[in-house]
């Protein structure tokens, strides 16, 4: 059996482990434009990748015991297959998205199906080399215990570095597709090294390596669903104009529309929750020039509307600078019209003791809700940053026939605020419909029980009756920093 120095095998195993972990981190980012980024997404990614590694390790062990199999050559072909399937992961994701999500409308199964379609095979083939390379290391002159320990350690160390590089370097500076291209190239070069060590660098191996290098370039140049891929999100700016003379655009963050704005209608909201937040901010304002703090910028429709009305005391906590840049570029927002804090909203409120008349939270986006922004401790922080007559407004999404998420938020807010109201469109929802609501909390009751505003068509919104809100609250429970399973509460129905 051809052998290689132990340091070469250790380095190769560490590199493969690092590359495979880069793919795992990229998987979550690439799934986001189709199914969002949530607890379900990362659970599926981790489970599928570990399943792929497990099958790959088992297969590699079988190959290591098979007579006549050159472990270095087998490792080379496994890496070639890993390079091929990694390069095609983006195409597999695009091709499978519509049929998988149509066949499995339930989010958990849809997310798992997409992850399997795109990322199981890259993980499987990346798992094959470990037992093969370990077999080679044990056949060398080094002591077996030393070789075995070095191979296990190299895999773990490589995985650590791969995770750090993916999160802090590759995705931030290269984006998902260029990162996959880089991993494809690493696997291709690893395959070439293995073929050379096995002394089997024939025409077919050479053509395969050259072809995979070319495929890595094609991967980097393939179309991306993102207008901008930031450190946090896949951002898209989509023209939804009904009339080309009146430009209207939607900002899509990952897979959800986070706001729609029209160039010539800065004070018109195009979604129910934005219309309610805007109207209630005006109705509940304690003075004619209220100060406001917004949790999340989105397409900055609300800060833009506030500025259009002459309000100058607006602060926005938006964690992603790329969201702000896109809002300024494509959504007619003037960054000079507000104070922009590019940090987590809870951190921003904790470090700044300024009190505001209105604080607006827009944290609910499908099944992805920041847990730390819906707890009693966070609402206590909110209360401490409001003026005596100030109000907290937040949007909530829940199923009309379940309402446990809304009930839990109401229960938690009632533990902090004396008055908690729930607002929704003034109509009876369809059975099982997902309903967008806004919760208003503070010391005073809203002076009206309904209002009509454009959203963009004139729409009537009303406060739910107190007795009905009590029944909703009875379905929920207190959310705390220690226990706030909001993903489960707003997630897929049973």
C-alpha positions in Angstrom: 0.0 0.0 0.0 1.5 3.4 -0.9 2.1 5.5 2.1 2.4 9.2 2.8 4.0 11.2 5.6 1.7 11.5 8.6 1.8 15.3 8.5 0.5 15.2 4.9 -2.4 13.0 5.9 -3.2 15.1 9.0 -3.1 18.3 6.9 -5.4 16.7 4.3 -7.9 15.5 6.8 -8.0 18.9 8.6 -8.5 20.6 5.2 -11.4 18.3 4.3 -13.0 18.7 7.7 -12.7 22.5 7.4 -14.2 22.5 3.9 -17.1 20.3 4.9 -18.0 22.7 7.8 -17.8 25.7 5.5 -20.5 23.9 3.3 -22.6 23.3 6.4 -22.6 27.0 7.3 -23.2 28.1 3.7 -26.2 25.7 3.6 -28.1 27.7 6.1 -27.5 30.9 4.2 -28.4 29.4 0.8 -31.7 28.0 2.2 -32.8 31.3 3.6 -34.1 32.8 0.3 -36.4 29.8 0.0 -37.5 29.0 3.6 -36.1 31.7 5.8 -33.6 31.4 8.6 -35.1 29.8 11.7 -34.6 27.1 14.3 -36.1 24.7 11.8 -33.6 25.6 9.1 -30.5 25.1 11.3 -32.0 21.9 12.8 -32.5 20.5 9.3 -29.0 21.5 8.1 -27.2 20.0 11.1 -29.3 16.8 11.0 -28.8 16.3 7.2 -25.1 17.1 7.3 -24.5 14.8 10.2 -26.4 12.1 8.4 -24.3 12.6 5.3 -21.1 12.4 7.3 -22.3 9.2 9.0 -23.1 7.4 5.8 -19.8 8.7 4.3 -17.8 7.4 7.2 -19.6 4.0 7.0 -19.0 3.8 3.3 -15.3 4.8 3.7 -14.8 2.1 6.3 -16.2 -0.5 3.9 -13.9 0.7 1.2 -10.9 0.6 3.6 -11.6 -3.1 4.3 -12.2 -4.1 0.6 -9.3 -6.0 -0.9 -7.6 -4.4 -3.9 -8.8 -0.9 -3.1 -6.1 1.8 -3.0 -7.2 4.1 -0.1 -5.4 7.1 -1.5 -7.0 6.7 -4.9 -10.4 6.0 -3.3 -10.0 9.2 -1.3 -9.2 11.1 -4.5 -12.4 9.9 -6.2 -14.4 10.7 -3.0 -13.0 14.2 -3.1 -13.8 14.5 -6.8 -17.4 13.5 -6.0 -17.5 16.0 -3.1 -16.2 18.8 -5.4 -18.9 17.9 -8.1 -21.8 17.8 -5.7 -20.7 20.9 -3.8 -20.4 22.8 -7.1 -23.9 21.7 -8.1 -25.5 22.3 -4.7 -26.8 25.7 -5.7 -28.3 24.3 -8.9 -29.8 21.4 -7.0 -31.4 23.8 -4.6 -32.9 26.0 -7.3 -34.2 23.0 -9.3 -35.8 21.3 -6.2 -37.3 24.3 -4.5 -40.6 24.5 -6.3 -41.4 20.7 -6.4 -40.2 20.1 -2.9 -42.0 23.0 -1.3 -45.2 22.2 -3.3 -45.1 18.6 -2.3 -44.4 19.4 1.4 -46.2 22.7 2.3 -45.6 21.9 6.0 -42.4 24.0 6.7 -40.5 21.3 8.6 -40.7 18.7 5.9 -40.2 21.3 3.2 -37.0 22.6 4.8 -35.7 19.1 5.4 -36.5 18.0 1.8 -34.6 21.0 0.4 -31.6 20.4 2.6 -31.5 16.7 1.6 -31.7 17.6 -2.1 -28.8 20.1 -2.0 -26.5 19.2 0.8 -26.7 15.5 1.7 -24.4 14.3 -1.1 -21.7 16.9 -0.5 -21.6 15.8 3.2 -21.6 12.1 2.3 -18.6 12.3 0.0 -16.7 14.6 2.4 -17.2 11.9 5.0 -15.7 9.1 3.0 -12.0 10.1 3.3 -11.7 10.0 7.1 -11.5 6.2 7.5 -9.5 5.8 4.4 -6.8 8.3 5.4 -6.8 6.9 8.9 -6.1 3.5 7.5 -3.1 4.9 5.5 -1.8 6.7 8.6 -1.9 3.4 10.6 0.2 1.7 8.0 3.1 4.1 8.3 6.1 4.1 10.5 4.5 6.2 13.3 3.1 4.5 16.3 -0.6 3.6 15.8 -1.9 5.4 18.8 -0.1 8.6 17.9 -1.3 8.4 14.3 -4.9 7.6 15.4 -4.9 10.6 17.8 -3.4 12.9 15.2 -6.1 12.0 12.7 -9.0 12.5 15.1 -7.5 15.8 16.3 -7.0 17.1 12.8 -10.6 16.4 11.9 -11.8 18.3 15.0 -9.4 21.2 14.5 -10.2 21.5 10.8 -14.0 21.6 11.7 -13.4 24.4 14.1 -11.4 26.5 11.7 -13.8 25.8 8.9 -16.7 27.1 11.0 -14.8 30.2 12.0 -13.7 30.9 8.4 -17.2 30.4 7.0 -18.9 32.7 9.5 -16.2 35.5 9.8 -14.4 35.4 6.4 -15.8 33.5 3.5 -19.5 34.4 3.5 -18.9 38.0 4.7 -16.4 38.8 2.0 -17.0 36.2 -0.8 -20.7 35.4 -0.6 -22.3 32.0 -0.8 -21.5 31.1 -4.4 -17.9 32.2 -4.3 -17.5 30.3 -1.1 -18.9 27.1 -2.6 -16.5 27.7 -5.6 -13.6 28.0 -3.2 -14.6 24.7 -1.4 -15.0 23.0 -4.8 -11.5 24.1 -5.7 -10.1 22.9 -2.4 -11.7 19.5 -2.9 -10.4 19.4 -6.5 -6.8 20.1 -5.4 -7.2 17.5 -2.6 -8.3 14.9 -5.2 -5.3 15.8 -7.4 -2.9 15.4 -4.4 -4.4 12.0 -3.5 -4.1 10.8 -7.1 -0.5 11.9 -7.1 0.3 10.1 -3.8 -1.4 7.0 -5.2 0.7 7.3 -8.3 -2.4 7.2 -10.4 -2.5 10.6 -12.1 -3.6 9.2 -15.4 -5.5 11.0 -18.2 -8.9 10.4 -16.6 -7.7 11.8 -13.2 -6.2 14.8 -15.0 -9.3 15.5 -17.0 -11.4 15.1 -13.9 -9.3 17.6 -11.9 -9.3 20.2 -14.7 -13.0 19.8 -15.2 -13.7 20.3 -11.5 -11.5 23.4 -11.4 -13.5 24.8 -14.3 -16.8 23.9 -12.6 -15.7 25.8 -9.5 -15.4 29.0 -11.6 -18.8 28.3 -13.2 -20.3 27.9 -9.7 -19.0 31.3 -8.7 -20.5 32.9 -11.8 -23.9 31.3 -11.5 -26.9 33.5 -10.8 -27.6 34.4 -7.2 -31.1 35.1 -5.9 -29.8 38.0 -3.9 -29.5 41.6 -5.0 -27.1 42.0 -2.1 -25.7 39.2 0.1 -24.8 40.7 3.4 -23.2 39.2 6.6 -26.7 38.6 7.9 -29.2 38.3 5.0 -30.0 37.6 1.4 -31.5 41.0 0.3 -33.6 41.5 -2.8 -35.0 44.7 -4.3 -38.0 43.8 -6.5 -39.9 46.1 -8.7 -43.7 45.6 -8.1 -44.9 48.7 -9.9 -48.4 48.4 -11.4 -47.7 51.6 -13.4 -44.1 52.3 -14.6 -44.8 56.0 -14.0 -45.2 55.3 -10.3 -42.2 53.2 -9.2 -43.0 50.8 -6.4 -40.5 48.4 -4.9 -40.5 45.5 -2.4 -37.6 44.6 -0.1 -37.3 40.9 0.4 -35.1 39.8 3.3 -34.3 36.1 2.9 -37.7 34.7 1.8 -40.1 37.3 3.2 -41.2 40.7 2.0 -40.2 43.2 4.7 -41.7 46.3 3.2 -43.1 47.9 0.1 -42.6 51.6 -0.8 -43.7 53.9 -3.6 -41.5 56.7 -4.8 -44.3 59.2 -5.0 -46.2 58.1 -1.8 -43.8 58.3 1.1 -46.6 58.3 3.7 -48.6 55.3 2.3 -48.0 51.9 3.9 -48.4 48.9 1.6 -48.8 46.1 4.3 -51.3 45.7 7.0 -48.8 45.6 9.9 -47.0 48.7 8.7 -50.3 50.6 8.2 -51.4 49.7 11.8 -48.0 50.6 13.3 -48.0 53.9 11.5 -51.5 54.8 12.4 -51.3 53.8 16.1 -48.0 55.6 16.4 -49.8 58.8 15.4 -53.0 58.1 17.4 -51.2 57.2 20.7 -48.4 59.8 20.4 -48.5 62.0 23.6 -47.5 65.2 21.7 -47.4 66.6 18.2 -43.7 65.8 17.7 -43.1 62.5 19.3 -39.7 60.8 19.6 -39.6 57.3 18.3 -37.3 54.2 18.4 -37.8 51.5 15.8 -36.6 48.0 16.2 -35.5 46.9 12.8 -35.4 49.0 9.6 -36.7 46.8 6.9 -37.2 49.0 3.9 -37.4 52.0 6.2 -40.9 52.8 5.2 -41.9 54.0 8.7 -38.8 56.3 9.2 -39.3 57.7 5.7 -43.0 58.5 6.5 -42.1 60.0 9.8 -39.5 62.3 8.1 -42.0 63.2 5.4 -44.3 64.5 8.2 -41.5 66.6 9.7 -40.7 64.3 12.7 -37.0 64.6 13.4 -36.5 62.5 16.6 -36.4 59.1 15.0 -33.9 56.4 16.0 -33.6 53.1 14.2 -31.8 50.0 15.4 -31.0 47.9 12.3 -28.4 45.2 12.8 -27.4 45.0 9.2 -25.8 48.0 7.5 -26.5 46.5 4.1 -30.3 46.8 4.8 -29.8 50.5 5.5 -27.7 51.0 2.3 -30.3 49.2 0.2 -33.1 51.3 1.7 -31.2 54.4 0.8 -30.4 53.2 -2.7 -33.7 51.7 -3.8 -36.4 52.8 -1.4 -35.9 56.6 -1.2 -34.9 56.7 2.4 -32.6 59.6 3.5 -30.2 58.2 6.2 -29.7 61.7 7.4 -33.3 61.9 8.5 -32.9 59.5 11.4 -30.3 58.3 13.9 -29.2 54.8 12.6 -27.7 52.3 15.1 -26.3 49.3 13.4 -26.6 46.9 16.3 -29.0 44.6 18.0 -32.0 46.5 19.3 -31.7 45.1 22.8 -28.1 46.0 23.1 -28.9 49.5 21.7 -31.7 50.1 24.3 -29.5 48.7 27.1 -26.6 51.1 26.4 -28.7 54.2 25.6 -30.8 55.6 28.4 -32.8 58.0 26.2 -36.6 57.8 26.7 -38.9 57.7 23.7 -42.6 58.5 23.2 -43.1 55.6 20.8 -41.1 52.3 20.5 -42.0 50.1 17.6 -41.0 46.4 17.3 -41.2 44.6 14.0 -39.7 41.3 15.0 -42.2 38.8 13.7 -41.3 37.4 10.3 -42.9 34.0 9.6 -41.3 31.3 11.8 -38.1 33.4 12.4 -38.6 35.5 15.5 -35.7 36.7 17.7 -36.4 35.0 21.0 -34.7 37.7 23.0 -37.1 40.4 21.7 -40.3 38.8 23.1 -39.4 38.1 26.7 -40.5 39.8 30.0 -36.9 41.0 30.6 -36.9 42.7 27.2 -40.3 44.3 27.7 -39.1 45.6 31.1 -36.2 47.2 29.3 -38.7 48.7 26.8 -40.8 50.1 29.7 -37.8 51.7 31.2 -37.0 53.5 27.9 -40.5 54.9 27.4 -41.7 58.3 28.6 -44.5 58.3 31.2 -47.2 58.4 28.5 -45.2 56.5 25.9 -46.4 53.4 24.0 -44.8 50.2 22.8 -46.2 48.8 19.5 -45.2 45.5 18.0 -46.5 43.3 15.2 -47.4 39.6 15.7 -48.3 36.8 13.3 -50.3 33.8 14.4 -52.9 31.3 13.2 -56.5 32.5 13.7 -57.6 29.2 15.2 -54.6 28.8 17.5 -53.4 32.2 18.8 -50.9 30.7 21.4 -48.1 33.0 20.2 -50.3 36.1 20.5 -51.6 34.9 23.9 -48.1 34.4 25.2 -46.9 37.8 24.1 -50.1 39.4 25.6 -49.6 37.5 28.8 -45.9 38.6 29.0 -46.7 42.3 28.2 -49.4 42.3 30.8 -46.8 41.4 33.4 -45.1 44.7 32.6 -47.7 47.2 31.2 -51.1 48.0 32.7 -52.8 48.3 29.3 -52.3 45.8 26.4 -54.5 45.9 23.3 -54.6 43.7 20.2 -55.4 45.3 16.8 -56.2 43.6 13.5 -58.1 44.1 10.2 -61.8 44.6 11.0 -63.0 41.3 9.4 -63.5 37.7 10.4 -60.5 35.7 9.4 -60.8 32.4 7.5 -60.4 29.2 9.4 -56.7 28.4 9.8 -55.6 31.8 8.3 -52.4 33.3 9.4 -53.4 36.7 10.8 -51.2 39.8 11.1 -51.9 41.8 14.3 -50.4 44.7 16.2 -50.2 44.8 20.0 -50.2 48.2 21.7 -48.9 48.4 25.3 -48.6 51.4 27.7 -50.4 53.1 30.5 -53.4 54.5 28.5 -56.1 53.1 26.3 -56.0 54.1 22.7 -58.6 56.9 22.3 -60.3 55.3 19.3 -61.4 51.6 18.8 -61.0 51.6 15.1 -59.5 53.6 12.2 -59.4 53.5 8.4 -56.1 54.1 6.6 -54.6 53.2 3.2 -52.7 49.9 3.1 -52.6 50.8 0.2 -56.3 50.4 -0.4 -58.4 52.1 2.3 -58.7 49.4 5.0 -60.5 49.3 8.4 -58.7 48.1 11.5 -60.1 47.6 14.9 -59.1 46.7 18.5 -60.2 43.3 19.6 -62.7 43.2 22.4 -61.3 43.0 26.0 -63.0 39.7 26.7 -61.7 38.2 23.5 -58.2 39.3 24.3 -58.5 37.7 27.8 -59.5 34.4 26.1 -56.5 34.7 23.8 -54.1 35.4 26.8 -55.5 32.4 28.6 -54.0 30.2 25.8 -50.5 31.5 26.3 -47.8 31.6 29.0 -45.1 33.9 30.3 -42.1 34.3 28.0 -38.7 34.8 29.8 -35.1 34.8 28.8 -34.9 31.3 30.3 -37.9 29.9 28.4 -39.3 31.5 25.3 -40.1 28.9 22.6 -41.5 31.4 20.2 -40.3 29.4 17.1 -42.6 26.6 18.2 -45.5 28.9 18.9 -45.5 30.6 15.6 -44.2 27.6 13.6 -46.0 25.0 11.6 -49.3 23.7 12.8 -49.7 20.1 13.9 
